[in-house]
Amino acid sequence: MFRSTWSEGRVSLTLEVTSAGGDFCAVLTGGESPHVGGVVISTPRPSLKGDGSISATSSVINLPGHKDGEILQFLAERICISRGTVVTASGGVHIDDIGSAEIELVFEGVELLSAQFLGSS
């Protein structure tokens, strides 16, 4: 099992990833009120570019009033494409009155955490 945390300012994130056979289950939580606000499942497929590269198809479920699916899809597809396997990502990050700069920090943190995971597995 992989577990790592990252924080900058008010943005704090925890990523946990477990293997499920050849697939992965990721849980991303953070902020002032960690929760489950969404679930994503991504599966690898040949890119529509036709150049032999791998892409992903994802299904996203957000709870009403939540926007966690966007960051969870980013996370799931990053791992899915890199590893060529099915990935689920669930969780949620809540920061009161979050602004665009802090939203960018969330994406930067998830990119960094996922890179740590991909480098460790």
N, C-alpha and C positions, 0 to 999 in steps of 0.2 A: 504494500500500500504506500502511496505517495501522499505526503502532506506538507504544505508550505504556506507561509503567510507573507504578506507584503502590506506596507502602509506608507502613506505620505499625506501629511495634513490630516484632514477628517476622513480620508479614504483608507479603510483597512479591509483587506480581503484574505480569505482562507480558501485554498483549493485542496481538495482531497480527491484522489483518483484510485480506484480499485480495478483490478482485472476481473473479467467475467469470461473465462475461457480465453479466446483470442480477442475479445472485445473489451471496452472500457466503460466504466461508470464514473462520471465526474460530479462532484458536489462543490458549488461555489457559493460562499456566504460572506457577508460583510456588512459594514456600516454600523449604525446605531441599533438596528433591529434585524438581525439575520432571520431569514424566513425562506419558505418555498413559494416563490411567486411565478415560477414557470418551469417547464420541462421541455427538453429538445431531444430528438433522436436523429442522428445523422448517419447516412450510409454512403460509402464510397461508390463512385461510378466513373466511367470514362468521361473526360471533359467534352462538352459540346463543341469545343474549338477543333476537335478532330486531330489534335497534335500528339495524341498518346498520353497526355497528362491526366492526372486524377483530379476529380472535383467531388462534390458531395451534394446529396439531396437531403433536405432536412424537413422534419415536421416540428412545428412549434406550438406549444400550448401555454398561454398566459392566463393566470387567474384574472378575473375582472379587476380593472384598475391598476394592474401591474404592467411594467414594461421590461421585466427581467429577461424576456425571451430574446431580445436583441443581443445582449452580452453573452447569454448562454449559447445562442446559435454560433456566435463568433468563436467561442471556446470549443464547442463540439466539432465544428467543421475544421478548425485548426488541427485538432488531434486526429480526426477522421482522415483527413487528406494526408497528413504526415505518416500515419501508421497504416492506412489502407484497410481500416476495420470499422465496424459499427461502434458508435459512441453515443451514450446518453449523457446529458448534462442537466442538472436540476439545481435549484437554489434561488437565492435572492439577496440583493444588496439594497438596504434602505438607509438613505442619508437625508435628514430633514432639509428642505429648501436647497437641494442640490442644484448647482449651476452648471453651465456648459463646460467650464474649465475642469470641474470635478468629475463630470461625466467622462471627459477625455482621460483623466487620471485613472478612472476605473478601467477603461479599455487598455491603457498602458500597463496597468498592474496585471490584468488578465493575460496580456501578451507576454509579460515577463514570467508570470507563474507557469503558463503553459509551456514556455521555452524551457524552464527548469524541469518540468515533468518530461518533456520530450528528450531532454538531454540525459535524464536519469534512467529512462526505460529502454 
